[in-house]
Amino acid sequence: MKDLQFPVGISNFEKIREGGYYYIDKTNLISELLSGGIAEVTLITRPRRFGKSLGMSTLANFLDIRKDSKQLFEGLAISKNTELCKKWMNQCPVVFFSFKDTDGLTFESAYGMLRMKLAFAFQDYQFLLDDAAISDDDKGIFKRILGRTASIDETKSCFLLLTRMLEIHFKKSAVVILDEYDVPIAKASSNGYYSQMLDVMRAMMSTTLKDNTSLDFAVVTGCLKIAKESIFTGTNNFVSDTILSPRLSESFGFTQADVDQMLKDADLESQSAEIKAWYDGYHFGDADIYCPWDVISYLRDFQYGVAQKPKSYWKNTSDNAIIRSFIDYAGDNITTKLETLMAGGSIVQHIEENLTYDYLHSSEENLWSVLYLTGYLTKVRDKDLPDSLPDGCSALMIPNAEIREIFETTVSKWFDDSAKAWNRSPLFDAVWSGNNEALTKEMTKLLRMTISYHDYREDFYHAFLAGIFTGAGYVVESNKEHGEGRSDVIVKDIRNGRVAIFEAKYAKTLDALPDACDTAIQQINDRMYAADFRDDYDDILCYGIAFFKKRCMVRKNNYSLREYLRMLPLLLQDSPCGLSCFYLEAHNERRKNQSPCAPANGVAKGDRTGQHP
């Protein structure tokens, strides 16, 4: 394994190149944008963590008239295009601004953050204040933006002002590069000030991009293509490149060839299969793409011994609230589709590319579109489709193991929260009273509310059981060793001196539920799960539960520890061998019913020998 510097979290092209970080050459983006007819405004949308900011930093370094970038691009693909380099490299005044991290719980907080970021950006252009050709009025607005005292109208027109000042200074129209333009709007939509922030962003985009005589061209990036009528009103010569478009399909994210070369350079070809399973699977245009953030994060961690197998990096860095809001919206139709996706299947949906954040939840169609456009779902390749699809529709699937884990984690959290909101008192009453029928009914109600996956494996039902009791004032233990084995779920009501033992089994058919229940109860008895609790609890209730998809059956043992203890004084008084006789009677009854609870080690021993003490 070779020691390479992977640029995790670094989106500054100049820093990567000068710092000696490993770089996958994506300079084809520059030639794609600058060759042929250049659109006045190009909007590029990709999911987060796919290298949009690095791509825009690369473009800005290539064009900026204040820089000498020849050495930065030496040896890269764009440097071989000498004619294009001669025409464009370091020939344009450039405005480069990122709306990333423009966030706040209120409009005032988010707008304050925007003004702060603009003030920092304008510091790089203070040389314009020394140009006598620029009017004092323009310089005054510039200074107010620097000092964060500009009016809201002056803030809305800040890029119009800056491009005009740059044109006067350099005698050339400017290029504007705006990164993550939709972040402020997305945050505003989540926190309840959408209309206020939309008003600011619409005006900022309009004054910058529409009829701006100081603008040469602009490139704007974001996660979603917000409807033109909403934010890009009146913009002429407007071109958008989404994940459905083939033009820039390999410019963001890693191709298979990129990953193969990286693994070869790092001497980590052995990790190829796992990296593919976890981080590949995205289909942009006609290209198969890996998430670059995940690949370099994992290789860095593997290199330094932090991780020995792939894990989810999106889970810790991306805003996964969209999945949660989707699940909260879920009706029966959405629930069924989520289960299909999480089980590895695909669903057929119409994709709407032109969206507005205030209407994301206005229809199920919009919700699926958002999950697709933000990278949580991807298209099934045309060659993998068994049948042709209706016009305008796509077959969608979860792209890889990482995103599937995010779905599963989010779904589990959703169930925990929804279970806590459900009135569980009838269920708890049924548990502690030993009412099998009521317990079966209440558990089935909750089970039908859940989203299940993995073909209803037993670990799903274990999590389901634990989630029911978590947060309700009980001590809940899962797969903890008791007696001679590990019981699935133990629920302790310490205050009232009672404990419930649950053993879950999955039945392969609906008719097999009763036998699966008996198997669960027999396991509780044979492995003496109840033995550890006899000294501390008055009531020990043992339940066998059998599940089949979203159906369940619950049965309770015929004997509890309290019933045995209640009989002890009478037995000892009537006969010196009364206790053993009672044990043998219980033993014979258990053989007949195949379901009593073995209360203590002594009983088990007596059962095995069949002899009086």
N, C-alpha and C positions, 0 to 999 in steps of 0.2 A: 504494500500500500504506500503510495506516494503522498507526501505532505503538500497539499494544494490549499491556497487561500480562496475559499468560496465566499462571495460577496453577499452574505445573508443580511437582509435589511438595508442594503446600500443601493440606492437608485440613481446616484450621481455618476454619470458616465466618466467624467474627468477623474473623479476619485478612484474609480475602479481601474482605469487604465494607468494612472500614475502610481497607484498603490500596489500594482502587481497582482491584482486579484484575477481569478480565473474568469474569462469572459467568453461567452458563446456569441459568435459574430452574428448580429442582427442588423447590420448596416444596410442590408437590402431594403429595409424600410425607407431609407433616404432616397434611394434611386426610384423606388416605386412611387413615392410621393412627388418627386421633382421631374420625373421623365414624362414627356408628352404634355398634354394640356393640364395645367394645375388648377384645381377647383379653388374658388375663392374661399370656401369654408369646407373643410373635411372633418367630419365627426367620426371618431373611431370608438366603438364600444367593445369592451371585453370584460369578463369577470375580474374581480379583484385578484391580485397576486399573480397576474400573468405578464407583468413587465411593461405596463403602459407608461409608468413614470420614467423608467429607464429609457424606453424608446423615445420619449419626448426630450429627455435630457441629452440623449445622443444627437437628436435633430438640432436642438438649440446650440450645442457645442459646434456642430458642423457649420451652421449658418452665421453665428454671431460675429458681427463685423469688429467687435472689440477684442476678439481672441485670435490667436495663431494656433490652429488645431491640427496642423499637418502631422506633427509627431503623434498626437493622440490616435489618429486614424491610420497610421503607418502599418502596413501588413494586413489590414482588414479589406473585405471585399470591395467596399466603396472606393478605396484608394486606387483600384485598378481601372476605374472609370475616370480617366484623366480629363476628359472633356467636361463631364459634369462637375468634377472637383474645381476645375478652372473657373467655371461659370458661377458656382454657388458657394464654395467653401469660404467662410468668413467674409461674405459679401453683403450681408443683410443686417440692418438694425433688428434686434430681436427682443420681444417682450415674452418672458417665460414665467408663468405663475401657476402654482398648484393650489387648488381649493381643498386638498387633503387636510383632515383634522379641523376643518371649520365646523365646529360642533358646539352645542350648548343645550341645556334643558329649557331655556327660554330664548325668545328672539333677541332680547337685549344682550344675553350672554354670547350667543352665536354671532351676532352682528359685531359685537366688541372684538371677538376673535378674528373675524374677517378684517376689520380695520387694523388690527395689530399685524396680521400677516401682510397686508398691503403696505403698511409703513416699513416693515423690514424689506420688502421687495423694492420699494422706491429708493431705499438707501443706495442700491447699486447704480442708480441713475442720477446721483446728485451732481455729477459733472455737467448736467444740462443747465443747472442754475448759473453756471459761469458763462453761458452763451448769450451774448448781447442781442442776438437776433430773436431770441424768445421773449415774448411780452412779459411785463411785470405781472399782469393779471394771471397768466398761466403759471408763472413761478409762484405766485401767492397761493393758488390752489394746490400746487405741488407741495409747498411747505406745510399747508394744513393737513394734507394726507400724511406727510411724514410725522407731523405732530399729533395725529389722530384727533384733530379738531375739525375736519372737513364735514360739511353738511351731508345729509344722506343723498342729495342730488349730485353733489360733487363726487361722492364715493361711487355712485352708479356710473358716472362718466369717467372714472379714473383711467381706464385703458384708452379711451378716446383721446384724453389729454396727453397720455404718455406717447402714443403713436404720433400725434401731431408734433410734439416736442422733438422726438427722435427724427422725424422727417426733416424738420427745420435744421437740426444739427448736422445730420449726415447727408442731407439732400437726396435721400432715398426713402421710399415707402417701407414700412416696417412689416415684419412677420410676427404674428401673435400666436403663441402656443399656450393653451389653457388646459391644464391637467386635472382630471377628476372633477369636472364641472358640476356633476350632479350630487356630490357629497353633501353640500349644505342643504339641498332640497330634500334629500333622503332623510337626513337627520331631523329636519323641520317637520317632515311628515310623521316621523315617529314620536315627536315631542309636542305636537299641537300648535305649531306656528307656521304651517305650510304657506298660507296665503301671503304672510308678511315677507318670508324669505323668497318666495317665488317672485314677488314684485321687485325685489332688489336684483335677483339674478336675471330676470327677463330684461330689465332695463340695462343692466351691465352688458349682457350679450348683444342686445339690440344696438346700443350706442357704439360698441366695439366692432361688430360684424356687418351691420347694415349701413350702406351708403357712407362708409368711412373712407374718405379720399386718401388718407394717410396709410391705409392698409394695403399691403401687397397680397398676402393670403394668410389664412389662419388654419391651425390644426387644433381640434378640441377632442379630448378623450373623456370617457366616462364609463360607468357600468351599464346604464340603460340609455336607450335612445328615447329621450322625453319627446313627446309629440311636438312637431314643428310649430303647431298653432299655440302651444303652451309657452315655449321659451325662445324658439328661433324664428319668431314672427317676422316675415318680410325679408328674411335672408335670401339673397340671390346666389345662384351657382353653388348650391348646397349639395354635397355628396356625403353619404353615410356608408361606413364600412362596419358591418356587424359580424357576429360569429357565423351568420349564414352566407356571408360574402366570400368569394374565393380569392379576391385580389391580394389581401394582406394576411392570408390564412396562416403562413409560416413565420410572420414577423413578430408574433407575440406567443410566448410559450416555447417549449422545446420539442423538436421533432424526434423521431426514433434515431435518426442519424446523429443528432446533437447529443442525445443521451449515451449512445454507443461510444462516441468519441470521448465524452467526459469520463465514462467508466474506464475506458482504456487508458486515458491520461492519468487517472487516479489509481490504476491497477486494482480496480474493484469490479471487474466483469462478473464476479461471482454473485453480485447483488442485483444483476439485471432482472431476473424473473420477479423478485419481490418488489422492486421499484416499479416495474410495469404493472403489477397487480394493484398496487396502492395509488400510484400517481398518474397513470396513463388513462386513456379512455375518452378524452375530450375530442370532439370532431368539429373543427372550425372550417367552414367552407368545405374544401375537398381534402383537408389535411388532418392527420391524427396527431394529437398534441398532448404532451405532458404538462402538468402544472410546474413551472420553473421554481417557484418559491419552495415547494415541497421537496423537489429533487435536491437542490443545493443545501437545504436545511438538513435533510437526512444524511447526505454525504459528509457534511461538516460534522454532524453529531457522531456518525459512525467512525469518522477519522479520529476523533478525540475520545472515543470510547463512551460517549454519553448515551448513545442508542445502538443496540445490536440488531434491531429489527425495525421496520418502518412503523411510524405512528402518525397520528393526525396532527398536522401543523395548522391547518385551517381552523380547527376547533379552538385553538388558543389565540388566534390572531384575527379572524374574520368575524363580522357581525352576523351571527346565525339566527337573529331574531326573525328573519323572513320565514324560516321553516316553522318556528313556533307560531307565528301569526297565521300561517297556512293551516296548521293543525287545529288551532282554535276555531278557525272558520269551518272546519271539517263537518260535512254532513255524511250520510251513509255512502254516497257516491264517491266522495273524495277519500273516505276511509278505505273503501275497497281498493281504490287505485293506489293509495299509499302502500297497502299490504302487498299488492302485486309488484310494485317497484322494489320494496325492501326484500322480497323473496327472490329477486333477480330477474323479474319479468319486465315487460315494457307496456306502455299505454300509448294510445293514438290521440293526439291533441292538435288543435289549430294553434299556431304561434302568432301572437300579435306583437310586432316589433315596436310600434308606436304607442307608448304608454304614458300616462301621467301618474305621479305618485299618489295623488289624491283619489284616484280611481283604481288603484291596484287591487283592492278587495271588492270591487264592484261586481265581479263575476268570477266564476271558477276558471274560465278560459284565461283571464288575466293572471290568475295565481300560478297556473302551470307555466305560462309564458315567462313570468318573473323567475321561477325556479330554473328554467332553461337558460335564460339570458344571464343569470348571475352565476352559472356554473354548477348548480346543484343537480342538474340533469343534463344529459347530452342526447344527441340524435343517434338512433341506431343507423349504422351504415346501410346505404341502399342495397349493397350486395348481400347483406344479412337479413333483409326483409323477405318473409315468405310470400307476401302478396303485395300488389301495388296499393298505394294509399290514396284516399280522396284528395282532391286538389286543395292545396293550402294546409295540409295536415302533415305532421311528423310523428314518428314513433320515438318516444322518449324513454330513457332508462337512466339509472344511477351509474355514473361513469366508472367508479372504482371503489376499492375497499375503504379508502379514507372517507369518502363522502357517505358511504353506507354506514360507517361507524357514527358519523355526525347525525344522520337520520335516527339511528337507533338510540343514541344518547338523548336526543331531543324528544323522541317519542317516550322514552322511559321517564324523563322529567315531566313531560305533559301528563302522563298517567299518574305519577305521584301527586301532582298538584290537583288533578281532577278527582282523584280518589279522596283527597283530603276535603274537597269541597262537597263531596257526596255525603248525604246523611247516612252514616254508617252505624248509627245506634241500633237499628233492627238486626244488623249483621252481628255486632258485638253481643247483643242480648242472646242471639241464637247460639253463638260460640259458648258462652258461659252457662247457658241453660241446657246445652246438649241437644238442641233441636235440629236434627239432621235436615228435615224438610225445609225449614225456614232458612237455614244456612245455605243449602243448595240454591234456593231461590234468590237470595241476596247476592251470593257470589256470581251467579249467572248474570244478574243485572249488571254488575260491575264489569264482568268479563266481556259483555257485549259492547261496552263503551270503549274498550281498548283497541289499539292497532297492533296486530300481531305480525310476526315475521319468522323467518327461519323455519318454515313448515311446522310451526307450533311445537318447538322442541321443549323438553322438560325445563331447561333453564329459563325459558320465557315464563313458565308457570310459577317457578320458584320466585322470580322477581315480582310477579303479579301478587303472590301471596304476601311477600314481605312488604310490598308497597301498600297493601290494604291497611296494615296495622301501624306502619311507620307514621310518627307524628301524632298519634292518638293517645299518648300518655303511657304506652306500653314499652317494655324492653323487648326488642325484636332481635333474634339471632338466626343467622342462616348458615346451614351446613357446618354447624359446630358439633364437635365430638361429644356424644352422650352414650352411656352404656357401652355397647360394643360396636358402635358405628357412628355415622354422622346423620342426624335427622335434618330434613329439608328446612323447616322453619319452626322455631320455638317462640311463643308469645307469652311473656310473663306479666301478670298483673300483681306486682309485688305488694301493693297496698292491701289487696283483698286476699292475698295468699293463694293464688290460683295460677295455673300454667296450662297452656294449650300446646299440644304437640301435633304438627302437621307433617304428613308424608304424602307427597304428590306423585302420581303416576300418569303417564300419557297412554290413552287407549287408542288403538289403531282404527277402531270402528265404534260407532255409537252403541252397538249392542254389547261391546266389550267393557263398558263402563263399570258394571257391577263386579266383574272378576278383577278388574284393575284396582277397585276400591279394597277388595279383600286382600289382594297382594300387598297393598300399602299398609294395611292394618297388621298383617302377618309380619311384615318387616319390622314394624314398631315393637311387636312382641318379641320376636326372635332376637333382636339386637338390644332389647331391654332399654329403650330410650327413656322410659319413665323412671328408671331406678335412681338416677342422680337427683331427682327432685323430691323424694319421699320425706326427707328430713325437714324441708323448708316450706313445703306447700301443702295446704289442706285439700285442694282439688287439683287433680291432674287429669286433663281431658285429652284423649288420644283420637286423632281424626285421620282417616284415610280419605284422600281426595283423588278422584280420577277425572281427567280432562280429555275431551275430544273436541278440537277446534274451539268453538265458543260455547261449548256445553260442558257442564260438570256434574259430578255426583259426589255427595259427602256422606260418609258413614262414621259413626263413633263406636269406640269399643264398648262392650256391654258392661265392663267393670271399671271402676275408678278406684284410685288409692283410698279415697275417703270411705268408700263402701267396705273395703277390707279392714281399715282401721276401726271403723265403727263397730265391727263384729268382734274385735279382739278381746275385750273384757269378758264378754259372755262365754266365748270359746274357752278361755283360760280357766274360768270359774267352773264350767261344767265338766271338763275333762282334761287331765294332764296331757292327753294327746289330741285335744280338740283342735288346736291350731293346725297341726299337721293334717288332721282329717279335713279341716276346712280347705287347706291348700290342695289336698287331693281332689276334693269335690270341685274346687275351682278349676283344677287341671282337667278333670273329666269334662266339665262344662265347656272349657275352652276347646277341647278336641271336637266337641259336638258342634259348637258355633263357629270355631276357627276365627274368633275375633276378640277375646278378652285381653285386657292389658296386664302384663306381668308387672306387679308392683315393686318387687324387690329381689335382690340377689338370692335371698333365702328361698323364695318361691321358685325361682328358676332352678335352684339346686334340687329342691324337693321334686320338681317336675321331672328332672333328669333321672333321679334315683328311684322315685316311686316308693320310697321307704319312710317309715315313721322315725322321728329322731330317737 
